[in-house]
Amino acid sequence: MLRIPSFANADLPKSGLSQEIVSLRDRLTTTSKEAVTGRYSDLTAHLSGRISQAMLGMKALGDISLERSQLTLRAGRLEITQSSLGVVQERTSGLAARMQAAVSSDDSASKTAAARDSRAALEETFSVLNTRYGERFLFSGDKTSTPPLAPVEDLLADIRLIASTAVDADDFAASLDTYFNTAGGGWRQNIYSGTDTSSNPEAVTGTDPRIIQIVSGLAVMALAGPDEALPVFAGDSQSMYTAAETLGYGQTALTNARAEVGISQDKVARQKESLDVEETVLTAAFNETTARDQYEAASELRELEGNLEASYLLTSRLANLSLLNYLR
């Protein structure tokens, strides 16, 4: 007698194939990722007892990446600081000598021109000292969220008042020193909004003596024009000559300040180079431990794709199976 197979459990073959298809798809996804990245997805299974070594290598590479980001940020701040100080040095170049020559010869026209250019240099100096990098004002000390300097006109108004009330050159010099160099002076109370010092040892603040010398000299020289009519600055003014001399000292000191910033920039560059070497060595060691042969992964990927297609085809045929097809 002809035995006709029972199809009561006909779903069992399809169920088994479905599980195989899921497994194949998971392996396909994993192998595809490994073929692209060149690294095993499941390092724990691949490395077994060596996983701790690989994790230490990965952590070291992560630390290098973080340190490089910090160095890049530091390098950016130093670059902006260097550029800003360079602008100040360039804009003040020659002004001290011009004002001293104009005062010595009592040349009104030359003194007026030097005063005009000193005002322009002072405005640009304030502008670059109010520079920020990202959200950080670089010349504000630890008050990095606050612009360090008030408008130039506020400073000139203070210096104009000191000059108009000064009895003589010595009185003016003493008042000017108090204004710029004491904690309760006008510079800190009215103009500079930052801190005297900074937790960043590479920062230059608005109370740095080199900055104060330049700003002080420029502010006085900017008031040398005849339109100001300030007696202490009239004629062969000792106060004006001293202001030009102070600016000259500040320019020399600024050169040293820029050299210090340059040394810090070189140090950062060397640290980044050292990190690059360290990263190369660690990456090679990590790759040796965790790398997946991409050609091998690609070959396995093609094989898995073929198996998956065959499984789909077989599943489709099982789904269409009927008694009539069986009898045929």
C-alpha positions in Angstrom: 0.0 0.0 0.0 1.3 3.5 -0.9 2.2 5.5 2.2 1.5 9.2 2.0 3.7 11.2 4.3 1.9 13.1 7.0 2.3 17.0 6.8 0.9 17.6 10.2 4.4 18.9 11.3 5.1 20.5 7.9 6.1 23.8 9.7 9.0 22.1 11.4 11.4 22.3 8.3 10.4 25.9 7.7 10.9 26.7 11.4 14.4 25.3 11.3 15.3 27.2 8.1 14.0 30.4 9.6 16.3 30.0 12.6 19.2 29.3 10.2 18.3 32.4 8.1 18.3 34.6 11.3 21.7 33.1 12.2 23.0 33.7 8.7 21.8 37.3 8.6 23.5 38.0 12.0 26.7 36.6 10.8 26.4 38.5 7.5 25.9 41.8 9.4 28.9 41.1 11.7 31.2 40.0 8.9 30.2 43.0 6.7 31.2 45.3 9.5 34.5 43.5 10.0 35.2 43.6 6.3 34.8 47.4 6.4 36.6 48.2 9.8 39.2 45.5 9.5 38.6 44.6 13.2 36.8 41.8 15.0 33.4 42.8 16.3 33.4 40.5 19.3 36.9 41.1 20.8 36.0 39.1 23.9 35.3 35.9 21.9 38.3 36.5 19.6 40.9 37.3 22.2 39.7 35.1 25.0 42.3 35.5 27.8 44.1 38.4 26.0 41.1 40.8 26.2 42.5 42.8 29.2 45.7 43.5 27.1 43.5 44.8 24.2 41.4 46.9 26.5 44.4 48.5 28.0 45.7 49.3 24.5 42.3 50.8 23.6 42.3 52.9 26.7 45.8 54.2 26.0 44.7 55.2 22.5 41.6 57.0 23.9 43.8 58.8 26.4 46.1 60.0 23.5 43.1 61.2 21.6 41.9 63.2 24.6 45.3 64.7 25.2 45.6 65.6 21.6 42.3 67.5 21.8 43.5 69.4 24.8 46.8 70.2 23.1 45.0 71.4 20.0 42.8 73.7 22.2 45.9 75.0 24.0 47.7 75.5 20.7 44.7 77.5 19.4 44.7 79.8 22.4 48.5 80.4 22.1 48.1 81.2 18.4 45.5 83.8 19.0 47.5 85.3 21.9 50.6 85.4 19.7 48.7 87.0 16.8 47.0 89.6 19.1 50.3 90.7 20.7 51.8 90.8 17.2 49.1 93.2 16.1 49.8 95.5 19.1 53.5 95.4 18.4 53.0 96.2 14.7 50.5 99.1 15.3 52.7 100.8 17.9 55.9 100.4 15.9 57.7 103.8 15.5 55.2 105.8 17.5 57.4 106.4 20.5 60.3 107.8 18.4 57.9 110.0 16.4 56.4 111.5 19.5 59.7 112.1 21.1 61.0 113.9 18.0 57.8 116.0 17.8 58.1 117.0 21.5 61.8 117.8 21.3 61.3 120.0 18.2 57.9 121.4 19.5 56.5 120.6 16.1 52.7 121.0 16.5 51.8 119.3 13.2 54.0 116.2 13.9 52.7 116.0 17.5 49.1 116.1 16.2 49.7 113.4 13.7 51.5 111.2 16.3 48.5 111.8 18.7 46.1 110.7 16.0 48.0 107.6 15.2 48.4 106.8 18.9 44.6 107.0 19.3 44.2 104.6 16.4 46.8 102.2 17.8 45.1 102.3 21.2 41.7 101.5 19.8 43.2 98.5 17.9 45.1 97.4 21.0 41.8 97.3 22.9 40.1 95.5 20.1 42.7 92.6 20.0 42.9 92.4 23.8 39.2 91.8 23.8 39.7 88.8 21.5 38.2 85.5 22.5 38.8 82.0 21.4 35.5 80.1 21.3 33.7 81.4 24.4 36.9 82.3 26.2 38.3 85.8 26.4 42.0 85.2 26.4 43.2 88.4 28.2 40.7 88.4 31.1 42.7 86.1 33.5 40.3 83.7 35.1 37.2 85.8 34.2 37.2 84.2 30.8 33.5 84.9 30.1 34.0 88.6 30.5 35.5 91.0 27.9 38.5 92.4 29.7 38.5 96.1 28.5 35.9 98.8 28.6 35.6 101.3 25.6 38.8 103.3 24.8 36.9 106.6 25.4 36.4 105.6 29.0 40.1 105.3 29.5 40.9 108.6 27.7 38.3 110.4 29.8 40.1 109.2 33.0 43.5 110.2 31.7 42.2 113.5 30.5 40.8 114.2 34.0 44.1 113.3 35.7 46.0 115.6 33.3 43.6 118.5 33.7 43.9 118.4 37.5 47.7 117.7 37.7 49.8 120.5 39.2 52.9 119.6 37.2 54.6 116.8 35.5 55.6 115.1 38.7 52.1 115.2 40.1 50.8 113.8 36.8 53.3 111.0 36.9 52.4 110.0 40.4 48.7 110.1 39.7 49.2 108.0 36.5 51.2 105.4 38.4 48.5 105.1 41.0 45.8 104.8 38.3 47.5 102.0 36.4 49.5 100.1 39.1 47.5 100.0 42.3 44.6 97.7 43.2 42.2 100.6 43.8 43.4 102.5 40.8 41.2 103.5 37.9 42.6 100.9 35.5 41.2 98.0 37.6 38.1 99.9 38.8 36.9 101.4 35.6 38.6 99.7 32.6 39.9 96.3 33.2 37.3 93.7 34.2 39.4 90.6 34.4 41.6 89.1 37.2 45.2 90.2 38.0 46.4 86.6 37.7 45.4 83.5 35.8 45.3 79.8 36.7 46.7 79.3 33.1 50.4 80.1 33.4 50.6 80.8 29.7 47.9 83.5 29.7 48.7 87.2 29.5 46.3 89.4 31.5 45.3 93.0 31.3 47.4 93.9 34.4 50.6 92.5 32.9 53.2 95.3 33.2 54.1 95.0 29.6 50.5 95.6 28.5 50.1 98.4 31.0 53.2 100.2 29.7 51.9 100.1 26.2 48.4 101.2 27.1 49.6 103.9 29.4 52.0 105.4 26.8 49.4 105.3 24.0 46.7 106.8 26.2 48.8 109.8 27.1 50.2 110.3 23.6 46.6 110.1 22.2 45.9 113.3 24.2 48.8 115.3 22.8 46.8 117.1 20.1 46.2 120.9 20.4 42.4 120.3 20.5 42.8 118.8 24.0 44.4 122.0 25.3 45.9 120.3 28.4 48.6 122.4 29.9 50.7 119.5 31.2 51.1 118.3 27.6 51.8 121.6 26.0 55.0 122.6 24.3 58.1 120.6 25.2 56.2 118.5 27.6 58.2 116.2 30.0 55.0 114.2 30.6 54.6 113.5 26.9 58.2 112.6 26.4 58.0 110.2 29.4 54.8 108.6 27.9 56.7 108.0 24.6 59.6 106.5 26.6 57.1 104.3 28.5 55.7 103.0 25.3 59.2 102.2 24.0 59.9 100.2 27.2 56.6 98.4 26.7 57.4 97.5 23.1 60.7 95.9 24.1 59.0 94.0 26.9 56.3 92.9 24.5 59.0 91.3 22.3 60.0 89.2 25.3 56.3 88.3 26.0 55.9 87.1 22.5 59.0 85.0 22.8 57.6 83.4 25.9 54.4 82.5 24.0 56.5 81.2 21.2 58.4 78.9 23.6 55.0 77.5 24.8 53.9 77.0 21.2 57.1 75.0 20.4 56.5 72.9 23.5 53.0 72.1 22.5 54.2 71.2 19.0 56.8 68.8 20.4 54.2 67.2 22.7 51.9 66.6 19.7 54.7 65.0 17.8 55.5 62.8 20.7 51.8 61.8 20.9 51.9 60.9 17.2 54.8 58.6 17.7 53.2 57.0 20.7 49.9 56.6 18.9 51.6 54.9 15.9 53.3 52.3 18.2 50.2 51.6 20.2 48.0 51.4 17.1 50.3 48.9 15.5 50.2 46.7 18.7 46.4 47.0 19.0 45.9 46.1 15.4 48.2 43.1 15.7 45.9 41.9 18.4 42.5 42.8 17.2 42.7 43.2 13.4 40.6 41.0 11.1 42.0 40.2 7.6 39.7 42.2 5.4 40.2 39.9 2.3 39.3 36.9 4.4 36.2 38.7 5.8 35.2 39.7 2.2 35.5 36.0 1.1 33.4 34.8 4.0 30.9 37.6 3.3 30.4 36.3 -0.3 30.0 32.8 1.0 27.4 33.9 3.6 25.5 35.8 1.0 25.3 32.7 -1.2 24.1 30.6 1.7 21.5 33.1 2.6 20.1 33.2 -1.0 20.0 29.4 -1.0 18.1 29.4 2.3 15.6 32.0 1.0 15.0 29.9 -2.1 14.5 26.6 -0.1 12.1 28.4 2.3 10.1 29.6 -0.7 9.9 26.1 -2.2 8.8 24.6 1.2 6.1 27.3 1.5 4.6 26.2 -1.9 4.8 22.5 -1.2 1.5 20.6 -1.7 0.3 17.0 -1.9 -0.1 17.4 -5.6 3.5 18.6 -6.0 4.6 15.6 -3.8 2.7 13.1 -6.0 4.3 14.5 -9.1 
